[in-house]
Amino acid sequence: SMIDLSSPNFKVVDRVLFDDHPIHVLSHPDQKHFVVGASQRFYVFKIVEGRLVEVSRSSHGNGIPCFWITPGGDRILATQGDLAIADRPAAIHFYALSPQNVTYLSAVKVLEGTDTHLITDSYILRVSVDGRMALVCQNSMGDSGTLCDVPVVDLTKHPPVINAVIKQVGDGVESFAFHPNRKMAVV
C-alpha cells in the first residue's frame, strides 16, 4: 500500500495485490523506484501520477527474503530461507539489480576457516554506507539465551564471502546502524 504522509489522516492512496507473499520493501537509492522482496519474486515499482506502477518482476526461488540494496543501487544482498523449517539454516544470496530485472549472481558462503555459521534465524542484514561490507543478524526471531555472532560479508570479493565474524554480540540481534563516519556500527 502507498500512504500519503502529507495528508492529515495518512490516507492509503494506492494498493497493489500480489500472487505471492511480499515481506520486505526498500526505496532504491535512485529515489525513483521501490524494490519489494516476496516469497517467489523481486518486484520493482515506481510512482507514476500518484499510482504504484510495476516496472519488473523477477523470480528467485530462494525463499522469503530480507534484503538490502547496495549504495550504488546495482546489487541486492539477501538472506533467504524458509523459517518454518527449523533444521535448515538461512542462506545468503547476491543479485544484480536494475529497474528492468533482478538477476541472481551467487550464493554467499562462509570462507573455510572462519569461525561462524549461518542459522535458521540468520535473517536481517545491513550493508555499510560505503558498500564494502554487510553485517548479518543472528537469532533475529527471538531470544535464545545465548550471545550470538555477527557474520561479516566482504562485498569487495567476487563473489562476496563471509570472511570475518564479530563474536558474542548480543542475544536476539535484530538490527544494525552504520555511522556515517564509516568507522562504527551500533547493534
C-alpha positions, 0 to 999 in steps of 0.5 A: 500500500502507498500512504500519503504522509502529507495528508492529515489522516495518512490516507492509503492512496494506492494498493497493489495485490500480489500472487505471492507473499511480499515481506520486505520493501526498500526505496532504491537509492535512485529515489525513483523506484521501490524494490519489494522482496516476496516469497517467489519474486523481486518486484520493482515499482515506481510512482507514476501520477500518484499510482504504484506502477510495476516496472519488473518482476523477477523470480528467485526461488530462494525463499522469503527474503530480507534484503538490502540494496547496495549504495550504488543501487546495482546489487541486492544482498539477501538472506533467504530461507524458509523459517518454518523449517527449523533444521535448515539454516538461512542462506545468503544470496547476491543479485544484480539489480536494475529497474528492468530485472533482478538477476541472481549472481551467487550464493554467499558462503562462509570462507573455510576457516572462519569461525561462524555459521549461518542459522535458521534465524540468520535473517536481517542484514545491513550493508555499510554506507560505503558498500564494502561490507554487510553485517548479518543478524543472528537469532533475529526471531527471538531470544535464545539465551545465548550471545550470538555472532555477527557474520561479516560479508566482504562485498569487495570479493567476487563473489562476496564471502563471509570472511570475518565474524564479530563474536558474542554480540548480543542475544536476539540481534535484530538490527544494525546502524552504520555511522556515517563516519564509516568507522562504527556500527551500533547493534 
